Amino acid sequence: MNDSEGETMGYETILFGKKDVVARITLNRPEKMNAMNGVMFREVLQALDDAEKDDKVRVVVITGSGKAFCTGVDLTFAREELDSFRSELDFLSLGKRLLRRMEDLAKPLIAAVNGLALAGGFEMILAVDMVIAAEEAMIGDQHMRVGMFGAGGTPFRLPILIGLRKAKELILTGRWISAKEAERIGLVNRAVPAGELEQAVDEMVAELADKSPTAMRITKSYMNRTALSHAEANLEMAILSSLANTASEDHKEAMRAFREKRKPKFTGR
């Protein structure tokens, strides 16, 4: 299913369309590498609600426009809009709500990773059911590079998928890895050449579309409840950890370095 196909509905930061049994959400801020702001969070939530309520929809696909899947929170937006404890708490809570909604969606949710998936974009691919990525895509948590804590739950979700030791390596170094490496360690289901991404997604959709929606919903819910039994408490703790980190001098230095387009100098305070 291409972006131009199906019914397209009016949104500011995403494209949303339906064709046959598939609903497709495309993060659509290519000039910002699909970096997220509050509007995008709310619009993706709205699209997920729409797709879940539509009985014709069996599978949901989320992807990005341009060269990126998603590169996390728009740091310019964060600097200008999240200027108080309350505004930051509200934004982090909204982000948690979105990721939990993706996780708990009653229908299979596939991420078609067309390019960079970093920070919040990385968190999103941890919350979906399956990931198909272009081999050229680079994937990474990124937060540590800019003195931030992954409030979306990467320190909680990633060890479940790839094991604690490897998760620590990727999170604490902030290292980016290729989609092929992500496939090797179990983070991505399939890595394919960019020109074959849509075909690979269509093949996965076809495998899911003729299955019982009821059985898939119940099975997905059971698997999530057993694997993520303490998700809510862990994500609340992640928000508190992020707020504590934001108050640090290292975080402030990271934001200054971002504005000044230089490498941050961290002091451990």
C-alpha positions as CSV (number, residue, x, y, z in Angstrom):
1,M,0.0,0.0,0.0
2,N,1.5,3.3,-1.1
3,D,1.0,6.6,0.7
4,S,-1.1,7.9,-2.1
5,E,-3.5,4.9,-2.0
6,G,-6.7,4.5,0.0
7,E,-8.7,7.1,1.8
8,T,-6.5,10.0,3.1
9,M,-7.8,12.1,6.0
10,G,-6.6,15.5,7.0
11,Y,-3.9,15.8,9.6
12,E,-1.1,18.3,10.2
13,T,1.8,16.0,11.0
14,I,0.8,12.5,9.7
15,L,-0.8,11.0,6.7
16,F,-3.5,8.4,7.4
17,G,-5.1,6.2,4.8
18,K,-7.0,2.9,4.5
19,K,-7.1,0.4,1.7
20,D,-8.7,-3.0,1.8
21,V,-7.8,-4.4,5.2
22,V,-4.8,-2.2,6.0
23,A,-4.7,1.2,7.8
24,R,-1.4,3.1,7.2
25,I,0.0,5.9,9.4
26,T,2.9,7.9,7.9
27,L,4.8,10.3,10.1
28,N,5.0,13.3,7.9
29,R,7.5,15.9,9.0
30,P,10.2,15.1,6.5
31,E,11.8,18.5,6.9
32,K,12.3,17.6,10.6
33,M,13.3,14.0,9.9
34,N,9.8,13.2,11.4
35,A,10.8,14.4,14.8
36,M,7.9,14.4,17.2
37,N,5.9,17.1,18.9
38,G,2.7,17.1,20.9
39,V,0.6,17.5,17.8
40,M,2.1,14.4,16.2
41,F,1.6,12.4,19.4
42,R,-2.1,13.3,19.5
43,E,-2.6,12.7,15.8
44,V,-1.1,9.2,15.9
45,L,-3.3,8.4,18.9
46,Q,-6.3,9.5,16.9
47,A,-5.4,7.5,13.9
48,L,-4.8,4.4,16.0
49,D,-8.2,4.8,17.6
50,D,-9.8,5.2,14.2
51,A,-8.1,2.0,12.8
52,E,-9.0,0.0,15.9
53,K,-12.7,0.9,15.6
54,D,-12.9,0.1,11.9
55,D,-14.0,-3.6,11.6
56,K,-12.7,-3.6,8.0
57,V,-9.1,-3.0,9.2
58,R,-7.2,-6.1,10.1
59,V,-3.6,-4.7,10.2
60,V,-2.0,-1.3,10.9
61,V,1.3,-0.2,9.4
62,I,3.3,2.8,10.6
63,T,6.1,4.3,8.6
64,G,7.9,7.6,7.9
65,S,8.0,10.0,5.0
66,G,11.3,11.0,3.4
67,K,14.7,9.7,4.7
68,A,13.7,8.9,8.2
69,F,11.2,6.8,10.1
70,C,11.4,9.0,13.2
71,T,14.3,10.7,14.9
72,G,12.7,11.2,18.3
73,V,11.4,14.4,20.0
74,D,11.9,17.6,18.1
75,L,14.5,19.3,20.3
76,T,13.6,22.8,19.1
77,F,10.0,22.1,20.1
78,A,11.2,20.7,23.5
79,R,13.4,23.8,24.2
80,E,10.7,26.3,23.3
81,E,7.6,24.6,24.6
82,L,8.6,22.3,27.5
83,D,9.8,25.2,29.7
84,S,8.3,24.1,33.0
85,F,8.1,21.0,35.1
86,R,4.3,20.7,34.4
87,S,4.7,21.1,30.6
88,E,7.5,18.4,30.5
89,L,5.5,16.1,32.7
90,D,2.4,16.4,30.6
91,F,4.4,15.8,27.4
92,L,6.2,12.7,28.8
93,S,2.8,11.4,30.0
94,L,1.4,11.9,26.5
95,G,4.3,10.0,25.0
96,K,3.8,7.1,27.5
97,R,0.2,7.0,26.5
98,L,1.0,6.8,22.8
99,L,3.5,4.0,23.3
100,R,1.1,2.0,25.5
101,R,-1.6,2.5,22.9
102,M,0.6,1.1,20.2
103,E,1.5,-1.8,22.4
104,D,-2.1,-2.5,23.4
105,L,-3.7,-2.0,20.0
106,A,-6.2,-4.8,19.4
107,K,-4.8,-5.3,15.9
108,P,-1.3,-6.2,14.7
109,L,0.9,-3.2,14.3
110,I,3.8,-3.3,11.9
111,A,6.6,-0.7,11.7
112,A,7.9,-0.3,8.2
113,V,11.3,1.4,9.0
114,N,12.3,3.3,5.9
115,G,15.2,5.2,7.4
116,L,16.6,6.6,10.6
117,A,14.9,5.3,13.8
118,L,16.4,7.1,16.7
119,A,15.5,8.0,20.3
120,G,11.7,8.3,20.3
121,G,11.6,6.6,16.9
122,F,13.6,3.7,18.5
123,E,11.1,3.6,21.3
124,M,8.2,3.3,18.8
125,I,9.7,0.3,17.1
126,L,10.0,-1.4,20.5
127,A,6.2,-0.9,21.1
128,V,5.0,-2.4,17.8
129,D,4.3,-6.0,17.1
130,M,6.7,-6.5,14.2
131,V,9.4,-4.5,12.4
132,I,10.4,-4.7,8.8
133,A,13.2,-2.4,7.9
134,A,15.2,-1.3,4.9
135,E,18.7,-2.6,5.1
136,E,20.0,0.9,4.8
137,A,18.1,2.1,7.9
138,M,20.1,3.0,11.0
139,I,18.6,2.3,14.4
140,G,19.6,3.5,17.8
141,D,18.5,4.7,21.2
142,Q,20.5,8.0,20.9
143,H,19.4,9.4,24.3
144,M,22.8,8.9,25.9
145,R,24.5,10.9,23.1
146,V,22.6,14.0,24.2
147,G,22.6,13.5,28.0
148,M,19.0,12.3,28.1
149,F,17.1,9.4,29.7
150,G,14.8,7.3,27.5
151,A,11.5,8.2,29.2
152,G,9.6,6.1,26.6
153,G,10.7,2.9,28.3
154,T,13.7,1.7,26.3
155,P,15.6,0.6,29.4
156,F,12.5,-1.5,30.3
157,R,11.4,-2.9,26.9
158,L,14.8,-3.5,25.1
159,P,16.1,-6.1,27.6
160,I,13.0,-8.1,27.0
161,L,13.6,-8.2,23.3
162,I,17.4,-8.7,23.1
163,G,18.6,-9.5,26.7
164,L,20.0,-7.3,29.4
165,R,23.7,-7.3,28.5
166,K,23.2,-6.4,24.9
167,A,20.5,-3.8,25.8
168,K,22.9,-2.1,28.2
169,E,25.6,-1.9,25.4
170,L,23.2,-0.2,23.0
171,I,21.6,2.1,25.5
172,L,24.8,3.2,27.4
173,T,26.9,3.8,24.3
174,G,24.1,5.4,22.3
175,R,25.4,3.3,19.3
176,W,23.5,3.2,16.1
177,I,23.3,-0.2,14.4
178,S,22.2,-1.2,10.9
179,A,18.9,-2.9,10.2
180,K,20.8,-6.0,9.2
181,E,22.5,-6.1,12.7
182,A,19.1,-5.4,14.3
183,E,17.7,-8.4,12.5
184,R,20.6,-10.5,13.7
185,I,20.0,-9.7,17.4
186,G,16.2,-10.1,17.2
187,L,15.3,-6.4,17.3
188,V,13.9,-6.4,13.7
189,N,11.9,-9.2,12.1
190,R,13.2,-8.7,8.6
191,A,15.8,-6.4,6.9
192,V,15.4,-6.1,3.2
193,P,16.7,-3.8,0.4
194,A,15.0,-0.5,0.4
195,G,13.3,-1.2,-2.9
196,E,11.7,-4.4,-1.5
197,L,10.4,-2.8,1.7
198,E,6.8,-2.3,0.5
199,Q,6.7,-5.8,-0.9
200,A,8.0,-7.3,2.4
201,V,5.4,-5.4,4.4
202,D,2.6,-6.5,2.0
203,E,3.7,-10.1,2.4
204,M,3.6,-9.8,6.2
205,V,0.1,-8.1,6.0
206,A,-1.1,-11.0,3.8
207,E,0.0,-13.5,6.4
208,L,-1.9,-11.7,9.1
209,A,-5.0,-10.6,7.2
210,D,-6.7,-13.9,6.9
211,K,-6.3,-14.9,10.6
212,S,-9.0,-14.6,13.2
213,P,-9.1,-11.0,14.5
214,T,-10.5,-12.3,17.8
215,A,-7.8,-15.0,18.2
216,M,-5.0,-12.5,17.3
217,R,-6.4,-9.9,19.7
218,I,-6.6,-12.3,22.6
219,T,-3.2,-13.9,21.9
220,K,-1.5,-10.5,21.5
221,S,-3.0,-9.3,24.8
222,Y,-2.0,-12.4,26.6
223,M,1.6,-12.2,25.3
224,N,1.9,-8.6,26.3
225,R,0.4,-9.2,29.7
226,T,2.9,-11.9,30.5
227,A,6.0,-10.3,29.0
228,L,5.2,-6.8,30.1
229,S,3.4,-7.5,33.4
230,H,4.9,-4.5,35.2
231,A,4.8,-2.1,32.2
232,E,2.7,0.7,33.8
233,A,4.8,0.9,37.0
234,N,8.1,0.8,35.0
235,L,6.9,3.5,32.6
236,E,5.9,5.7,35.5
237,M,9.3,5.2,37.0
238,A,10.9,6.1,33.6
239,I,9.1,9.4,33.6
240,L,10.3,10.2,37.1
241,S,13.9,9.2,36.1
242,S,13.7,11.4,33.0
243,L,12.5,14.4,35.1
244,A,15.4,13.9,37.5
245,N,17.8,13.7,34.6
246,T,16.4,16.9,33.1
247,A,17.3,18.8,36.2
248,S,21.0,17.8,35.9
249,E,23.8,20.1,34.7
250,D,24.8,17.4,32.1
251,H,21.4,17.7,30.5
252,K,21.5,21.5,30.4
253,E,25.0,21.3,28.8
254,A,23.6,18.8,26.2
255,M,20.8,21.3,25.3
256,R,23.4,24.2,25.1
257,A,25.6,22.0,22.9
258,F,22.6,21.3,20.6
259,R,21.8,25.0,20.2
260,E,25.5,25.8,19.6
261,K,26.0,22.8,17.3
262,R,28.9,21.3,19.2
263,K,29.8,18.2,21.1
264,P,28.7,18.4,24.8
265,K,31.2,18.4,27.6
266,F,29.7,16.3,30.4
267,T,30.9,16.7,34.0
268,G,28.7,14.2,35.9
269,R,26.7,16.7,37.7
